[in-house]
Amino acid sequence: AFLQGFFENKLLQDDRKTIIETAIPGLDGTFGIFAPQGELWKQLTVLVLLQIPIQCMFAMVIYVFIIKRRGTTNAYLLGWGIIIPVACFIPYMLLDFLDVRNKTIKLAACNIPSIVVFRTIEAMMDTAPTKVVEASIQNYIAYYTTMVPFDWDEISAKRRKISGAELSLSIFRIAVTFHLLSLLLSFLMHFDFKPFKGDPVELDQFYVSTDLFKPSHLANAYCHALLVFFNLYVGFNVTALGMNLQGFSTIPVFKNPLFASRTPTEFWTKRWNTMIHSSLKHGIFLPAKLMFGPKLSLFLTFIVSGIYHEGSWSILFYNPEKLVHQNDTELFIPIKGKLTAFFFYIGIIMLLERPLGKREPFLWMSKHLPTIVISILLSVLHLPFAHWYFGDWIVGGYFSDFSLGLWHIRKL
């Protein structure tokens, strides 16, 4: 009852009072400005903190019974047969027990499987990003406390300390992106997420047609891509900030992927969500490479990435029938297979990058076009099908739920 009390407010209705009412030039009516609701951030923090002791217990078991017995039959049986299935099941138990309803909070329940599943495979296959994390059980437990990767010092075998300047810059970037996210989400919600008219694509559906290539759909999809980027940047960097405030340096999760990437490989492996990239690289790609060639391993990694995201969406939209529904988005059920298809498409792009990159048109673009133009072209390459990734978040109410924790501008 004590823990459930933290989640008594289901955060499904926006009952905030306006702090300012004003007119916006070019738009009819009066608009209200609403302050972020601290309750959402409190519940997020509590759920993340609740999972850390569980993650640490997994770390101790894996260190003692898998890493120290690596290569044995028992280690593989423990990893594949017990630890990974249990880690995948725990989020549903937590959501049931705590009766979490807000989708932003639900997504935070993905921490345990996201950390434990990939790092268990690393432990079994000896593909950890650095030997330092396995140098001691203390290091290994620290490795499991957060999804955001620490910056490990190979010489001292400890986590690097963060400087005051680095901490200040991190806080500044989070603050700026937080406000950009608030403005962009308010703008898109005002236009029902389609500010460019004439876009017939149903964002939660799974089909291929010429509508996917209409300029209006591509323009709206680019706005959605910016929204997802700002959302993930704030979410993951707030998590990293928790480690930074304890004095530890973390590896940047995003490195300006939408405006500084020159190739698909650079976008997906060096700039976009390096946290998930590291998990997939060391938990899927490198283990697969021990058995298959690099191309097949790369393709397999993107397929597993799709399956991983499908699993995360099942947690995000988890909705036991026993619940009394407060709004229609609680009844939303995503179509299976879209995410895997999207990452399958990305895998094809990655495999074609090298042979097509040697062709004259692409060589010319690489030599003559500025980086920001190439980055936008790379985004356009993904946009026709990108709603297979983020469309469920829009239609299923994730962003509406998240808006409670942001500054929000809404027509009264």
N, C-alpha and C positions, 0 to 999 in steps of 0.2 A: 504493500500500500504506500510506503514511503517513496519508492522509486516511481510508482505510477502517478503519484501526486505531481511530479515534475511535468507530466504530459497531460494533465487534466484539461488544459486549454487545447482543443483539437486544431486550432489555427486554420479553419476552413472558411470562415466568414471574415470579410474585411469590415470591421466595425470601428475603424479609426476615425477620429475627429480631425477636421481640417485645421491646419495651423495658419494657412493663408488662402484667401479666395481672390482670384484675379481673372482678367480676360487675357487671352493669347491672341496677338495680331494674326489675322488671316483665318481664324477659327471662330465659329459661332459659339455663343454660350459662355457660361462662367466655369472656370476650372478651379479645383481645389488641390492644394499641395498637402500631402500626408507624410508625416515623419515615419522613419523605420520603426517597426515593432520589435522591441528588444526581446520579447518572449520567444520569438523564432530562433534567435541566436543563442538564447539560454538553453533551449531544448536541443539544438544542434550540439552545443558544447557538452551537455550532459550525456547524450547518446554516444558521442565519440569517446568521452572519458570512461563510460561504462564498458566499452569494448576493449580498452587497452589492457586491463588485467587478464582478460580471456586470451588476447593475442600473446601476452607474455607467457601464459601457461602453455600455449601451443609451442612457443619458442623453446621452452625448457624441455618439453617432451621430444621435440624434433632434434634438438642438440644432443641429448643423451642417447636417444634410441635410433636416430637415423644418421646424423653426421658422424657420431663416434662408432657407428656400425655400418658405415656406408658400403654398399655393394652386396650386403647380405640379403637373403630372401626375406627375413623378418623385417628389415628396414623398408623394403618395397611393399610388403603386405601392410605394414603399419601406415605408410604414406598413402598408397592408393586405396587401401581397403577401409581405413578408419578415419585418418586425419582429414583428408580432402572431402569425403562425404559429410562428415560432421561439421566442418567449417562452412560448407554450402547450406547446411540446414539451420544453423544457428540464427541467421538474420530473421527468418520467419518466426522462430520461437521468441525472439526479442520483440518483434513488432506485435505479435499476439499478446505477449505478457504486458507490454507497456501500452498497448492500444494506441499506437502512433498512427495518425491519419494524414497529416500534412506530408505531401510527396517530397518536399525538400528534406524533411527530417528522415523520411523513409530511405532516401538515397544514401544517407550517411550510414545506414545499417549494412551497406556493402563493404565496409572496411575490413571485416574479418575474412570473408572469402577472398577479397582482392589481395590481401597481404598473405594469408596462410596458404592458399592453393598454389600460387606461383612460387612462393619461397620453399614450400615443401618439395616441389619438383626440383628446384635449384639444389636443395639439400641432398636429394637422392642421386642427382646426376652430376654433382660437383661443378655447378656452373654459376656460382654466386658472383656478383659484380666485382668483389674484391675479397681476398683471403682474410682481410682485417676483420670482417664481420664474424668470421668463424674462429678468430684468434682466442676468444674466451667466451664463456657462457654469458658474461655481463654484456659484451659487445653484441652477442646474438640476440639477447633480450631487447637491447636498445634498438636493434635493427627492425624489430617487430612492433615497436611502439607507434609507428606512423607509416603511412603510404609514401609520404614525401621522402626522397632519399637524402640521407645525411651526406655531408662532405667529409669523407674519412681520410685521415692522415696516415699514409702507408708507413711512415717512419716510426711515429709514436704509437701506432695502432689504436688511436683514439679519434673521437669526433673533433673536427676542427672547430675553433671558437670563432664566433662572428664579431666583426668590428662594429663600433658605434656607427660609423658612416654607412656600413652595409645595412644595418638594422634600420637606420633612418630612411635610407633609400627604399627599402622594402615596404615600410609603412606608407611612405609617400605614394608609391606606385599602387598599392592596394587602395588607398583613399581615392586616388584619381580614377581608377578603374571602377570602383564602387559607384561613384557618381555618374560615370559614363553609362554603366549598366542600368542605373536607375532611370536616366533620361531615355535611353534607347528602349527599355522595356515599356515605359510609359507611352512613348510614341507608338510602338507597335501594338500595344493593347488597345490604344484609342482607335486604330484602324483595323482591329480584329486580326492583326498580324499580316495584313496584306495591304500595305500602303500604296503599292502600285496596282492599279486597277486592271482588270482583264485577265487575271490569273485564275484559270479554272481548276488547277490541281488541288485535289483533296489531300491534305497533308498527312493524314493518318492511313491512307490507302496504299496498296502495293500493286502497281501496274506500270507498264511502259507505253507511252504514247507520244505523239508529236507535241502535245501540250507541255511536256517537260522541258522543251527547248524554246518556248516562247520567251521573249525578252522580259515580259512582266513577271513570269515565274522565276527567271534567273535573277532579276533585280530583288524580288522579295526574298529569295533564297540567300542572297548575299547578306541582306539585313539579318536574316536568321543566323547565318554563320557568325556574323559579328556578335550577335546576342549570345550564342553558345560559347564563343571564345571569352567574352567578358565574364559570363557566368562561371565558367570553369576556372578562369584566372582568379577571380575573387575567392571561390570556394577552396581551391587547393592552396592558394597563397595565404589565406587565413589559417589553414591547418599548419602550413610551414611557419607562420608567424608564432604559433604556440611554441614550436621548437626554438625559433630564433630568440624569443624572449627569455628562454632558459639558458641562452648563451651559445647555442650550437648553430653552426653554419649548415645550410641546406642547398642542394643543387637546384637552380632555377627550373621550374616546371614548364614554363613557356618562354620561348626565345623569339618573340615577334614573328610568329609563323605566317601570318596573313600578309605581311608587308616586306619580309626580308628573305623569303625562300626563292631559290632559283631552279630547283628541281623537285619532283615528287619525293625522291629519296630524302633530300634535305628537309623538306616539310615534315614528313612523317617520322623520320628517325633522329633528327637533330633539333627540331624547333617546336613541334606540336606535342604537348603532353609527354615530356620526357619521363615522367613518373611511370605512366602505363607502358611507354616504350621500353623502359628498363625491365619492367616485370615480364613483358612478352619476350624480350630479347633473351633474358637469362632463364626464364621459366619455360619458354616454348622453343624459340629459334635455336639457341645453342644446344639444348638437349636433342632436338630433332636433327640438327646438323651432325650429331655423333652417329646417326643411322642413315641419313639421306644426304643428298647434295644440297648446296646452298639455295638454288632456285626453288626446289621443292619445299625446302624448309621455310623459305620466305613465304611462299604461297600458303603453306600449312599454318604459319603464324597468323596470317590475316584471317584465315577461316576460324581459327581458335579465338581471335580477337572478336569476330562477329558473335561466336557462341558465348564468349564472356560477357559481351554487352547485352545479349539476349537474356542472360541470367541476371544481370544487374537491373534490366527493365522489369523482370518478373518480380524483383524485390520492390522496385519503385512503384509498381502498380499492383502490388499485393493487396488483396481485398477480401478477407474471409466473409463468407455469406452471412455470418452471424451479426455483422455490423449494421447499425442503423445508418443509412446514407443521408448525409446532410446536403449534398449537391450532386449534380449529374456526373461530374468528372470522376467521382469515386467509383462509378460503375464502368469506367473506361477499361477496355481490354485490348492491348496492342496485338496487331497481327504478327504472328511468328514468322521468322525467316527474313524479314526486311533488313535487319542489321547485318546478318550474315551475308546477304546479297550485296549490301553496300560495301562491306569489307572485301568481299570477293572481287568486286569491281575495282577497288583500290589495289588489290593484289595483282590484277591484270595490268593496271597502269604501271605499277612498279616493275613488273617483268618486261614490259615493252619499252621502258625508259631508255635502257642502254642501246638496243638496236635502232630505235627511232631517233635517238639523240644524235646519231651519226649522220642522219639525213640532212641535206642542205638547208631546207627551211628552218629546221630546229637549230642547226649550227649558227645560221644567220641571226636568229632571234637571241640566242645565247650571247653572241658577240656584240650586238648592237642595241638591244632593248635594255632600258634601266631596270634595276632589280624590282622596283615596286610594280612596274608594268607586267613583268614576268610572274610576280606573285599573284597579281589579280587574274592573269590568264590561267594560272594553276588552280585558283579557286573556281573559276568558271568551268574548268574541266570536271570538277566534282559537283557543281551546283544542280544539274538536272536531277540527280538522284539523292542529293544530300538530305532531303526531307525523309528518306527512309531511315535516317539517323535521328534527326531532331523533331520530326513531325509529331511523334507521339508526345513529346514534352509539351508541345504547343496545344494540341487538341486535348490531351489527357489532363491538363491543368497544372503541370509542374511549374511553369513560369508564373501562373496566377498565384499559386501557393507561395512561391519565392518572393513575389512582389510585396508580401507583408513585411519582409525584413529589409526592404529598400525604401528610399525616398520614392514617392509615387505622385504622379500628376494625373488627375482624372476629371472628366467633365461631370459637373454636378447636375 
